[in-house]
């Protein structure tokens, strides 16, 4: 198996749009987060969602490669506490069109 080339964060800046600030009974707990890259070279990404203690540097638990134009739509109801998503965390790493992957230790 070929391992992806790793890049430094300075060349892999990601922006997550649509990250909720709260969840309550009258709102959806499904995420609709779009991922974009400051250099417009986002081919794929990997992500994981977990509790606030989630370790982004740990490569375990990340999704398979997702096409860059596809939103993150996980349900985070299990992480909500008192109408807040303070107990949830998301980690995202970029893979560019050359197959260079952002290091897990520098995940967004």
ZAKOL-899352 format. One record per residue (C-alpha): residue number from 0; x, y, z. Coordinates in Angstrom, 3 decimals, decimal comma. Layout:
<recs>
nr	X	Y	Z
NUM	X	Y	Z $
...
</recs>
This chain:
<recs>
nr	X	Y	Z
0	0,000	0,000	0,000 $
1	1,336	3,427	-0,937 $
2	1,339	5,886	1,903 $
3	0,306	9,454	1,054 $
4	2,950	12,153	0,972 $
5	2,557	14,514	3,923 $
6	2,652	18,290	3,751 $
7	2,999	21,054	6,296 $
8	0,035	23,088	7,481 $
9	1,258	26,291	5,863 $
10	0,519	24,803	2,443 $
11	-2,716	23,103	3,504 $
12	-4,907	25,814	5,079 $
13	-8,532	24,674	5,255 $
14	-11,711	26,544	6,054 $
15	-14,769	24,819	7,500 $
16	-18,043	26,630	6,762 $
17	-21,379	25,881	8,355 $
18	-20,011	24,634	11,681 $
19	-22,937	24,896	14,139 $
20	-22,571	26,794	17,394 $
21	-25,529	25,138	19,111 $
22	-28,012	22,312	18,785 $
23	-31,410	22,184	20,429 $
24	-34,596	20,166	20,181 $
25	-36,015	22,409	17,472 $
26	-32,930	22,326	15,245 $
27	-31,354	19,591	13,213 $
28	-28,342	17,849	14,711 $
29	-27,075	16,870	11,258 $
30	-23,959	18,705	10,184 $
31	-23,723	20,454	6,822 $
32	-20,090	21,560	6,827 $
33	-18,310	22,497	3,631 $
34	-14,542	22,247	3,381 $
35	-12,467	24,637	1,272 $
36	-8,778	25,310	0,828 $
37	-7,019	28,660	0,689 $
38	-4,992	27,499	-2,325 $
39	-8,057	26,091	-4,161 $
40	-6,354	22,695	-4,438 $
41	-8,643	20,474	-2,385 $
42	-9,127	17,159	-4,183 $
43	-10,116	15,072	-1,155 $
44	-10,234	15,248	2,600 $
45	-10,536	12,882	5,542 $
46	-12,363	13,764	8,734 $
47	-13,536	12,450	12,063 $
48	-16,091	13,696	14,566 $
49	-15,960	12,902	18,253 $
50	-16,058	14,244	21,766 $
51	-14,113	17,324	22,836 $
52	-11,211	15,052	23,844 $
53	-10,806	13,707	20,290 $
54	-7,123	13,559	19,291 $
55	-6,797	14,897	15,743 $
56	-3,160	13,761	15,586 $
57	-4,245	10,110	15,971 $
58	-4,827	8,720	12,472 $
59	-7,361	6,183	13,773 $
60	-11,024	6,928	13,185 $
61	-10,701	9,167	10,138 $
62	-13,102	8,653	7,246 $
63	-11,951	7,246	3,930 $
64	-11,094	9,923	1,352 $
65	-14,076	12,165	0,609 $
66	-14,298	14,208	-2,592 $
67	-13,544	17,845	-1,738 $
68	-16,908	19,141	-2,988 $
69	-18,921	16,828	-0,687 $
70	-20,134	18,288	2,631 $
71	-19,695	16,640	6,038 $
72	-23,181	15,577	7,121 $
73	-22,700	13,478	10,276 $
74	-25,300	13,633	13,051 $
75	-23,857	15,102	16,268 $
76	-26,882	14,751	18,543 $
77	-24,923	12,391	20,794 $
78	-22,334	15,088	21,500 $
79	-24,765	17,890	22,338 $
80	-24,996	18,962	25,949 $
81	-27,364	21,633	27,240 $
82	-28,131	22,902	23,719 $
83	-24,424	23,258	22,946 $
84	-21,963	21,498	20,680 $
85	-19,146	22,303	23,085 $
86	-18,700	18,581	23,677 $
87	-18,116	17,809	19,989 $
88	-14,972	18,195	17,919 $
89	-14,207	17,749	14,220 $
90	-10,809	17,098	12,652 $
91	-10,147	17,483	8,906 $
92	-7,033	16,793	6,820 $
93	-6,609	17,835	3,205 $
94	-5,382	15,804	0,254 $
95	-4,464	17,919	-2,769 $
96	-4,594	17,067	-6,466 $
97	-1,007	15,745	-6,328 $
98	-1,962	13,275	-3,591 $
99	-0,154	15,205	-0,865 $
100	-1,948	14,772	2,453 $
101	-1,833	17,197	5,362 $
102	-0,238	15,671	8,454 $
103	-2,750	14,413	11,040 $
104	-0,843	16,399	13,679 $
105	-1,764	19,570	11,760 $
106	-5,435	18,805	11,172 $
107	-7,928	21,655	11,000 $
</recs>
